[in-house]
């Protein structure tokens, strides 16, 4: 096999999905922060009348993987909107969107 053919062969990875993980975690708020070395995404959910929210999952990734995730999300959202129509967002305040924030959150 020459070098060009070797580059075209995709490596297949077997991914195991456990029973608990298959249930998923509902989140309506993601808090994103970063340093020079990593991005941190905390997934939580805010409920009406409950003043405190618990982080249910934290994902830590390199800046490169964060950008690849962003690109994959853009691709999937584009395909979703082609199939089902544009996803509507309601702005809350100048430039803010509900459910997502950046910066350093206060985490207890």
ChimeraX attribute file (.defattr): number of C-alpha atoms within 10 A of each C-alpha:
attribute: neighborCount
match mode: 1-to-1
recipient: residues
	/A:1	6
	/A:2	6
	/A:3	7
	/A:4	8
	/A:5	8
	/A:6	9
	/A:7	10
	/A:8	8
	/A:9	8
	/A:10	7
	/A:11	7
	/A:12	6
	/A:13	6
	/A:14	6
	/A:15	6
	/A:16	8
	/A:17	9
	/A:18	8
	/A:19	8
	/A:20	8
	/A:21	9
	/A:22	9
	/A:23	9
	/A:24	8
	/A:25	12
	/A:26	11
	/A:27	15
	/A:28	12
	/A:29	17
	/A:30	20
	/A:31	18
	/A:32	19
	/A:33	16
	/A:34	16
	/A:35	9
	/A:36	7
	/A:37	9
	/A:38	15
	/A:39	18
	/A:40	19
	/A:41	21
	/A:42	19
	/A:43	22
	/A:44	20
	/A:45	16
	/A:46	14
	/A:47	10
	/A:48	5
	/A:49	6
	/A:50	7
	/A:51	7
	/A:52	9
	/A:53	14
	/A:54	12
	/A:55	16
	/A:56	12
	/A:57	13
	/A:58	14
	/A:59	10
	/A:60	15
	/A:61	16
	/A:62	15
	/A:63	16
	/A:64	12
	/A:65	13
	/A:66	16
	/A:67	13
	/A:68	12
	/A:69	13
	/A:70	12
	/A:71	12
	/A:72	12
	/A:73	12
	/A:74	12
	/A:75	11
	/A:76	12
	/A:77	14
	/A:78	14
	/A:79	12
	/A:80	13
	/A:81	11
	/A:82	10
	/A:83	9
	/A:84	8
	/A:85	10
	/A:86	11
	/A:87	9
	/A:88	6
	/A:89	8
	/A:90	8
	/A:91	10
	/A:92	9
	/A:93	8
	/A:94	6
	/A:95	6
	/A:96	11
	/A:97	12
	/A:98	13
	/A:99	14
	/A:100	13
	/A:101	15
	/A:102	11
	/A:103	9
	/A:104	11
	/A:105	11
	/A:106	5
	/A:107	8
	/A:108	7
